[in-house]
Amino acid sequence: LRKTLVSNPKATTIVTGNPGCLYQIRAGIRSNNIDIRIIHPVVYLAERLKKNGI
């Protein structure tokens, strides 16, 4: 995760379908005060569809 954030510092969201990964990554992000969202793919898709008026 650190390598990903360093290589793409403009990333605002991390998407993962694995609930265990979601909670572990979210905990790491919070404990390191990193300003990035971690969400499930279904949430991401719903947001994209809503943004596009679908």
C-alpha positions as CSV (number, residue, x, y, z in Angstrom):
1,L,0.0,0.0,0.0
2,R,2.8,2.4,0.8
3,K,4.4,1.8,-2.6
4,T,1.1,2.4,-4.3
5,L,0.5,5.7,-2.4
6,V,4.1,6.9,-3.1
7,S,3.8,6.0,-6.8
8,N,0.4,7.7,-7.2
9,P,0.2,10.5,-4.7
10,K,-2.9,11.9,-6.4
11,A,-5.0,8.9,-5.6
12,T,-8.1,9.8,-3.6
13,T,-9.7,6.4,-3.3
14,I,-8.7,2.7,-2.8
15,V,-11.2,0.1,-3.9
16,T,-11.2,-3.4,-2.6
17,G,-13.8,-6.2,-2.8
18,N,-12.3,-8.2,0.1
19,P,-13.9,-7.1,3.4
20,G,-10.9,-8.2,5.4
21,C,-8.6,-6.1,3.3
22,L,-11.0,-3.2,3.4
23,Y,-10.9,-3.1,7.2
24,Q,-7.1,-3.8,7.5
25,I,-6.2,-1.1,5.0
26,R,-8.7,1.4,6.5
27,A,-7.1,0.8,9.9
28,G,-3.6,1.4,8.5
29,I,-4.7,4.5,6.7
30,R,-6.3,5.9,9.9
31,S,-3.3,5.1,12.1
32,N,-1.0,6.8,9.6
33,N,-3.2,9.8,9.1
34,I,-3.4,9.3,5.3
35,D,-6.1,11.3,3.6
36,I,-7.6,8.7,1.3
37,R,-10.9,6.8,1.1
38,I,-11.1,3.0,1.1
39,I,-14.4,1.6,-0.2
40,H,-16.0,-1.5,-1.6
41,P,-16.4,-1.8,-5.5
42,V,-20.2,-1.7,-5.2
43,V,-20.1,1.6,-3.3
44,Y,-17.7,3.0,-6.0
45,L,-20.0,1.8,-8.8
46,A,-23.1,3.3,-7.1
47,E,-21.4,6.6,-6.7
48,R,-20.2,6.7,-10.4
49,L,-23.7,5.8,-11.6
50,K,-25.3,8.4,-9.4
51,K,-22.8,11.0,-10.6
52,N,-23.7,10.2,-14.2
53,G,-27.4,10.4,-13.6
54,I,-28.1,6.7,-14.0
